[in-house]
Amino acid sequence: MKKCLYMIGLLAVFLLLTGMSGLGGTPANRVPTPEKDFSATFIDKQAMVTVCTQVSRQGETFFMGKRGDGTVTVSFEKVQTVEFKNRGDKVTAVIKLTNGKTVEIEVDRGQTFYGNVDFGTFKIEAADLKRVTFGN
């Protein structure tokens, strides 16, 4: 009976330890590859301009945030530009749509945007962004 419990415990520890290999998130040299290739120009708070291809938000191709009590998503296809405004612990994204309309949403400061650049990969959080322009 003790051998059986020992084996079950050992198996459980093995499974837990091997399952932890995916906890690191996206490796620094790899970006999530979205189904559709969107190009965008990122401008960070230091006014550094970075032009990217295969742009995604945490592997997805839409913005997601709160609008009042609801949660909304806005597809990259409908976005022309986004201005980010830090307001304490919140970030407001002012999204100018391709149809000329504007929508404001509150996004999580830690939302991560990824892209590929000529010289490697790019990763930045919403809190560090000033502006994103799609369709270079």
C-alpha positions as CSV (number, residue, x, y, z in Angstrom):
1,M,0.0,0.0,0.0
2,K,2.9,2.4,0.9
3,K,4.5,1.7,-2.5
4,C,1.3,2.5,-4.3
5,L,0.9,5.8,-2.5
6,Y,4.6,6.6,-3.0
7,M,4.2,6.0,-6.8
8,I,1.0,8.1,-7.0
9,G,2.8,11.0,-5.1
10,L,5.9,10.7,-7.3
11,L,3.7,10.7,-10.5
12,A,1.8,13.8,-9.2
13,V,5.0,15.7,-8.5
14,F,6.4,14.7,-11.9
15,L,3.3,16.0,-13.7
16,L,3.3,19.2,-11.8
17,L,7.0,19.9,-12.5
18,T,6.8,19.1,-16.2
19,G,3.6,21.2,-16.6
20,M,5.4,24.3,-15.3
21,S,7.5,24.5,-18.4
22,G,4.9,26.7,-20.2
23,L,4.7,29.3,-17.4
24,G,7.3,31.7,-18.8
25,G,4.9,33.2,-21.4
26,T,6.2,34.0,-24.9
27,P,10.0,33.7,-25.2
28,A,11.8,37.0,-25.8
29,N,12.9,36.0,-29.3
30,R,9.5,34.7,-30.5
31,V,6.2,36.6,-31.0
32,P,2.8,35.0,-31.3
33,T,2.0,34.6,-35.0
34,P,-1.6,35.8,-35.8
35,E,-3.7,34.3,-38.5
36,K,-3.7,37.6,-40.5
37,D,-0.6,39.8,-40.9
38,F,-1.3,43.3,-39.7
39,S,1.4,46.1,-40.0
40,A,1.6,48.9,-37.5
41,T,3.8,51.7,-36.3
42,F,4.2,51.9,-32.5
43,I,5.3,55.2,-30.8
44,D,6.2,54.7,-27.2
45,K,6.2,57.3,-24.3
46,Q,9.9,58.2,-25.2
47,A,8.8,59.0,-28.8
48,M,10.7,56.0,-30.1
49,V,9.1,54.8,-33.4
50,T,9.0,51.1,-34.3
51,V,7.5,49.7,-37.5
52,C,6.2,46.1,-37.1
53,T,4.6,43.3,-39.1
54,Q,2.6,40.4,-37.7
55,V,1.2,42.7,-35.0
56,S,-0.9,41.2,-32.3
57,R,-2.3,41.9,-28.8
58,Q,-1.3,38.9,-26.8
59,G,-1.6,36.7,-29.9
60,E,-5.0,38.2,-30.9
61,T,-5.8,40.7,-33.6
62,F,-8.3,42.9,-31.7
63,F,-8.3,45.5,-28.9
64,M,-10.2,44.5,-25.8
65,G,-11.2,46.8,-22.9
66,K,-14.0,48.1,-20.7
67,R,-16.6,50.6,-21.9
68,G,-18.7,51.4,-18.9
69,D,-19.7,48.2,-17.3
70,G,-19.3,46.2,-20.5
71,T,-16.4,44.6,-22.3
72,V,-15.8,45.4,-25.9
73,T,-13.5,44.2,-28.7
74,V,-12.4,46.1,-31.7
75,S,-10.8,44.3,-34.6
76,F,-7.5,45.6,-35.9
77,E,-9.2,45.7,-39.4
78,K,-11.4,48.5,-38.2
79,V,-8.7,50.6,-36.5
80,Q,-6.8,53.5,-38.1
81,T,-5.0,54.9,-35.0
82,V,-5.0,54.5,-31.3
83,E,-3.9,57.1,-28.8
84,F,-3.0,55.8,-25.3
85,K,-3.5,58.0,-22.2
86,N,-2.3,56.9,-18.8
87,R,-4.7,57.8,-16.0
88,G,-3.4,56.5,-12.7
89,D,-3.8,52.8,-12.7
90,K,-5.9,52.8,-15.9
91,V,-5.0,53.3,-19.6
92,T,-7.5,54.9,-21.9
93,A,-7.3,53.9,-25.5
94,V,-8.8,56.4,-27.9
95,I,-9.4,54.4,-31.0
96,K,-10.0,56.2,-34.3
97,L,-11.8,53.8,-36.6
98,T,-11.4,53.5,-40.4
99,N,-15.0,54.9,-40.8
100,G,-14.0,58.1,-39.1
101,K,-15.7,57.4,-35.8
102,T,-13.9,57.3,-32.4
103,V,-14.4,55.0,-29.5
104,E,-12.8,55.1,-26.0
105,I,-12.1,52.0,-23.9
106,E,-10.1,51.4,-20.8
107,V,-7.5,48.7,-21.3
108,D,-5.4,46.8,-18.8
109,R,-2.0,48.4,-18.4
110,G,-0.3,45.1,-18.8
111,Q,-1.8,44.2,-22.1
112,T,1.1,43.2,-24.3
113,F,1.5,44.0,-28.0
114,Y,3.9,42.0,-30.2
115,G,5.4,42.4,-33.6
116,N,8.2,41.5,-35.9
117,V,10.8,44.1,-37.0
118,D,13.6,44.0,-39.6
119,F,16.1,43.4,-36.9
120,G,14.2,41.0,-34.6
121,T,11.1,41.0,-32.4
122,F,9.1,43.7,-30.6
123,K,7.1,43.6,-27.4
124,I,5.5,46.5,-25.5
125,E,2.8,47.0,-22.8
126,A,-0.1,49.3,-23.2
127,A,1.1,51.5,-20.3
128,D,4.3,52.3,-22.3
129,L,2.5,53.2,-25.5
130,K,1.6,56.7,-26.8
131,R,0.3,55.8,-30.2
132,V,-0.3,53.0,-32.7
133,T,-1.0,53.6,-36.4
134,F,-2.2,50.6,-38.6
135,G,-1.5,50.0,-42.2
136,N,2.0,51.3,-43.0
